[in-house]
Amino acid sequence: MTIFFIPAKICAAADIWVEHWNEENVDIYVVAETISGNSAQNYFSVSTKEVRGGQLLQNVKWEFSKFQNDMWRYETSTMDGTHTTVVIPRNMIFEFCMNRLGWNYRIVDFYYY
């Protein structure tokens, strides 16, 4: 009898804790493999998980964009889709993704550029 051992590749999603929102008592995790962007269009998106007490509350997709020399803005899947909101420092989701993408940003006054 011949026994063959075939190693299985383990593939797991990387959920990375990026911050805790005190007011909601929620931990925010970035789903790292969902970060995708287009530097020519100043756009990227990412999925996050909101967790409280070890329980998943919801998945939220964030879309960040910047028009020319304007400040960075975002819209989430929980918003109504009629507007974007200015990203205010220190948004750790934004900063984590920008660093992961290798894109530069700067903070001027109360905004990311």
N, C-alpha and C positions, 0 to 999 in steps of 0.2 A: 504494500500500500504506500503510495506516494502522497505526501502532504505538501501543498504549495502555500506559502505565506505571501500574501499580496498586501503590502502596507497601504492603508487607506490614508488619503490626505484629509486632514481635518480642516474644515473651512468654517470659520465663525465670524460673525459680525463684530466689529469693534465699536462698542458703545463707550465713549469717553466722557467722564464727568467733567463739566466745564465751570459750573457755578451753582450756587444755592440762592434761590429767591426767598428771602426771609418773609416778606409779606404774605406769600402764598404757602410758605413752608414746603417748597418744591425744589427738588434737585433736577438740574438740566443736564442731559447727556446728548452729545453729538454722535450720530451714527456715521462714523468716519468714512466708510466706503460710499456714502451718498453725496459727498462733497464734489460738486462739478461746477466748472466755470468757464467763462470765455473772457480772457483778459482784453481782447480787442473791443469787446462790447461792454466792458466794465460790469459784468454780471456773474453772479454765482448763486447756487442754491445748495441747501443742506436739509436733511431731516433730523429732527431732535425728538427726544423722549422726555416727557415730564413725569417724574416719579415722586411719590410721597410715601414714606414708610415702607419702601421696598415694593410698592404697588404701582404699576404703570397707570397713569391717569389718561394720557393721550399722546399720540404722535402728532408732531407739528412740522410742516414743511415751511422753511424760511427761504425767501428769495431776496437777495441784496442786489442793488443796482445803483449806478452812478452815471449821470448825464454830464458829459464834458467836465467842466471844472466845478460842478456843483458838489454838494456834500453827498455822502452815501445815504441811501434810503433802503427800507425793507418793507416787505409785505409777507404775511403769514397765511397759512391755510385756514386759520381761525378768524381772519379778518373778512370783511364783506366784499372785498375786491374793487372798491370804488376809489381807493387812494393808497398811497404809500406813506410811511412815517420815517422821519429823519432818525438815523442811528445815533444814539447819544453815548459818549464814552462813560464808562467802561463796559461795553457789551462784549462779554466773554465769548459768546457764540461767534460774533463777527471777528473778533481778534484771533480766535483759534483757527477759524477757516482761512482767514487771510494768511496767517503764518503757515498753515498746512499747504496752501496753494503757492506760497512763496511770493506773494504780492506785497507791495509796499503800501503803507498808509501813513497818514500823519494826523495828529489831533491839533486843531486850531480852535481856540476858545472852547465851545461846547459841541464840536462836530468832528466827524472823521472826513478826511479828504484823501 
